[in-house]
Amino acid sequence: MKKVWWIVPLLAVLALAGYVVAGPYLAIRGIGQAIERQDTAALARHVDFPTLRANVRAQLQDYLVRKVGADVQSSLFGGIALQVAGGVAGVGVDALVTPTGIGAVLQGHQLWKRASGDTVDGDTYSRPAPAQPLRGAVKRFESTSRFTATVTTTDGEPVVFVLSRQGLRWRLTDIRLPLAED
């Protein structure tokens, strides 16, 4: 018995490592199921909405600044217009990137699918075909606490979903949007 005492701690460490490695895949599966069931409470367990809002807002504000260019930024009216546009974009992100905002988008998505006939069996009155935003995503670990799932849009642009480890849980913390640098 003394010779095998180390097996129990080793098995515990291996089980913990397996759970941490499987964590992002479980989170992606949970997000997909929550979206399919339109369960915003379940979605909130897998998405860090405050961090996601801050990251998306920062991307949009950076895009606006790059888009208007240095000439507009340096003028008084251009600076004011940029502040107003950034504020409007921030309010839009704040309203959309919440469990309720995502629920509203999903409801609209369901109505659109029904109206366009994209249902499970093609009947307008049937259940809409489930949304699968991460279907076919290229998944990879960037580090021990960062995981990405990259989906390509119909235009060929990558959308990167970033999951971060928070303790033992993995949660969606960023969505890198394909904001082109024109």
N, C-alpha and C positions, 0 to 999 in steps of 0.2 A: 504493500500500500504506500509506503514512503517513496517508492520510485516513481509513482505516477501522480503525485500531488500537483505538479505543474500543469497537468492537462486541463483542469477546470479553468484556471485563469487564462490559459491559452485559448480555449474555446470561447470564453467570454470576449476576449480581445478580437478574435476572428469574427464573431457574430456582430460586434459593434462596428468593425471595419466594413463588413458586408452591408450593414444597414446604412452606413454613411455613403458608401459607393452607390448603393441602389436608391438612395434618397432623391436625387434629382429626377430619376425616371419615375419614381412614385409620385413626386410632386407634379410632373408633367401629366401623368395619368389622372391625378386628382383634379388638375385644372381642366382637362378634357371632359371628365365626367361632370364636373360642376357646370361647365358651359352647356353640355348636352342636356342636363336636367334643369338648367337655369336656376341653380342654387347659389345665390350670391353669398350666403353664409359659408358654404363649403369653399367657394372661390376665395373668400377673405382669409381662409386658413392657409392657402397656398400662395397668396400674393401679399407682399408688403406694400400696401397702397400708399402710405406716406412717402416712402423712398421712391417708389415707382413714379408718383406724381412729380416729385422734385427732379428726378432724372429726365423725364419727358419734357417738363417745363424748361429745364436748362438747355436741352437739345433744340427746342423750338426757338428760344430766345437767341441762342447762338446762330441758328440758321437765319433768323431775321436780320441780325447784325451783319452777317456775311453777305446776305442778299442785297441789302441797301447800299453797301459800299462805303468807303471812307468819305466821299464827297457829301453824301446826305448826312452822315453822322456828324460831320464837322459844322454843319449849319444849325442855327438855333431852331428853326422850324422842323428840320429833319430830325433833330434830336428829340423834340417833343413828339413828333409823329411816331418815332421809333419806340418811345416810352409808352405811348398809348397802344400801339400795336402789340408790344410785349405784354402789357397788362391785359389786353383782350385775350391774347393767346394763353396767358397764365390762367385766367378765369375759366376759359374753355377746358383746359387740361384739368383744373381743379374740379370742375363739374363732371367731366367724363371719366376720369380715373378714380372712381369710387365704386363700391359694390352696387350702389343704386344706379350710377351712370352706366356701368357695364351691363346691368340688368336691362336698362332701357335700350341700349344698343342691341342686346340679344333679342329683345322683344321686337324691335324693328327688323332685325335680321330674319326672325321667324315669319313676320308678316310678308316680307319681301319674298322669301322662299315659297310661301304659300301662293302668293300672287303670281309668281313666275312658274309655278308648277313643279318646283324642285322639292318634292316630297318623297317619302319613303317608297310609295308605290305609284307615284305620278298623279294621284287624285288630289284635287285642290283642297278637299276637306280632310285629307290624311295628315298625319304628323309630318312636319317638315324634316327634311334630311338633316341629320345632326351636323353641327358646325365642328370642324376638326382643324383648328388653326395651326396645330403643330404636326399635322400629318406630313410625313416625308421629310421631316426636319433632319438636318445633319447635326448630330449631337456630339459634344466633346467636353472633356474637363480642361479648363484653362489653368486651374490650380486645385489644391485640395479644398478650397472653399468657393470656387467659382466654376460654373458650368454654363455652357451656351447651347442653344438650339437654334439653328439658322434655317429659315424658310425663304425660298425665293418667290417673289411676286410674279404675276403674269408678265410684267415688264422686264423680268430678269434681275430685279433689284433685290439685294438681301435684306431681310428683316431679322435681327438677332435678338432672341429672347435670352436674357441673362438671369440665371438663378444663383443666389448666394446662400452659402450655408450660414445659418444663425443658430449656433449651438449644434444640436443634432438635426434640426429641421432645415429643409431647403425651401426657399421661397423666391418667387419671381420679384426681382428688384429693379429691372431695367428692360426697356425695349428700345433697341437702337434702330431708329427709323431710317429709311433710305432717303435722307434729305440731301439731294445732289448739290455739289458746289459748282453752280453755273457761273 
